[in-house]
Amino acid sequence: MRATNYNEDKVPIYTLPDPLTCNNGIKVTTVKQWKKQRRPEIMELSASQEYGRTLEEKIDAKHETLSERVDTNKRRLKNFQK
């Protein structure tokens, strides 16, 4: 597990890759090339490095309301347990 860095001076310089250059170094020059090659590469990077992947199968998740009350702003608050 990585240690948390709270000092911005310790962050190394990072240059974002050119969004119109494919992983193999070829420049994107057409819409077809963008849709078929580069966009899927960027989507995969987002899934693997930033957001994570969505599960392919559904999870049977259930919850039970333990208590319910209304706060001072008349919002309903619930206490759930998985």
C-alpha positions as CSV (number, residue, x, y, z in Angstrom):
1,M,0.0,0.0,0.0
2,R,1.3,3.4,-0.9
3,A,1.8,6.1,1.7
4,T,-0.3,9.2,1.4
5,N,1.5,12.3,0.1
6,Y,0.3,15.6,1.6
7,N,3.3,17.7,0.2
8,E,2.7,19.0,-3.3
9,D,6.4,19.6,-3.7
10,K,7.0,15.9,-3.7
11,V,4.7,15.3,-6.7
12,P,6.7,14.5,-9.8
13,I,6.1,16.4,-13.0
14,Y,3.7,14.6,-15.2
15,T,2.7,15.4,-18.8
16,L,-0.5,14.0,-20.0
17,P,-0.3,11.9,-23.2
18,D,-1.6,13.4,-26.4
19,P,-5.2,12.3,-26.8
20,L,-4.9,12.1,-30.6
21,T,-1.9,9.7,-30.5
22,C,-2.7,6.0,-30.3
23,N,-0.8,3.7,-27.9
24,N,1.2,2.4,-30.9
25,G,2.4,6.0,-31.7
26,I,0.2,6.5,-34.8
27,K,-1.6,9.9,-35.0
28,V,-5.4,9.9,-35.2
29,T,-6.4,11.6,-38.4
30,T,-10.0,10.4,-39.0
31,V,-13.2,10.1,-37.1
32,K,-13.3,6.4,-37.9
33,Q,-9.8,5.9,-36.5
34,W,-10.9,7.8,-33.3
35,K,-14.0,5.7,-32.8
36,K,-12.4,2.4,-33.6
37,Q,-9.0,2.7,-32.0
38,R,-8.1,5.7,-29.8
39,R,-11.4,6.2,-27.9
40,P,-11.5,2.6,-26.8
41,E,-7.8,2.9,-25.6
42,I,-8.7,6.0,-23.5
43,M,-11.8,4.3,-22.1
44,E,-9.7,1.3,-21.1
45,L,-7.2,3.6,-19.3
46,S,-10.1,5.3,-17.5
47,A,-11.5,2.0,-16.4
48,S,-8.2,0.5,-15.3
49,Q,-6.5,3.5,-13.8
50,E,-9.2,5.9,-12.6
51,Y,-12.9,4.8,-12.3
52,G,-12.8,1.0,-12.2
53,R,-14.8,-1.5,-14.2
54,T,-18.4,-2.3,-13.9
55,L,-19.3,-5.8,-12.9
56,E,-20.7,-7.9,-15.8
57,E,-23.1,-9.8,-13.6
58,K,-25.6,-8.3,-11.2
59,I,-25.1,-8.6,-7.5
60,D,-28.1,-9.6,-5.4
61,A,-27.9,-6.7,-2.9
62,K,-30.5,-6.3,-0.2
63,H,-31.0,-3.9,2.7
64,E,-33.2,-3.4,5.6
65,T,-34.4,-0.1,7.1
66,L,-33.5,-0.1,10.8
67,S,-34.9,3.3,11.6
68,E,-36.4,6.3,10.0
69,R,-36.9,9.9,11.2
70,V,-37.5,13.4,9.7
71,D,-34.8,16.1,10.3
72,T,-35.4,19.8,10.9
73,N,-35.5,20.5,7.2
74,K,-38.2,17.9,6.7
75,R,-36.0,15.5,5.0
76,R,-36.5,11.8,5.6
77,L,-33.4,10.1,7.1
78,K,-33.0,6.4,7.1
79,N,-30.5,4.1,8.7
80,F,-29.7,1.1,6.5
81,Q,-27.9,-2.1,7.1
82,K,-26.7,-4.4,4.4
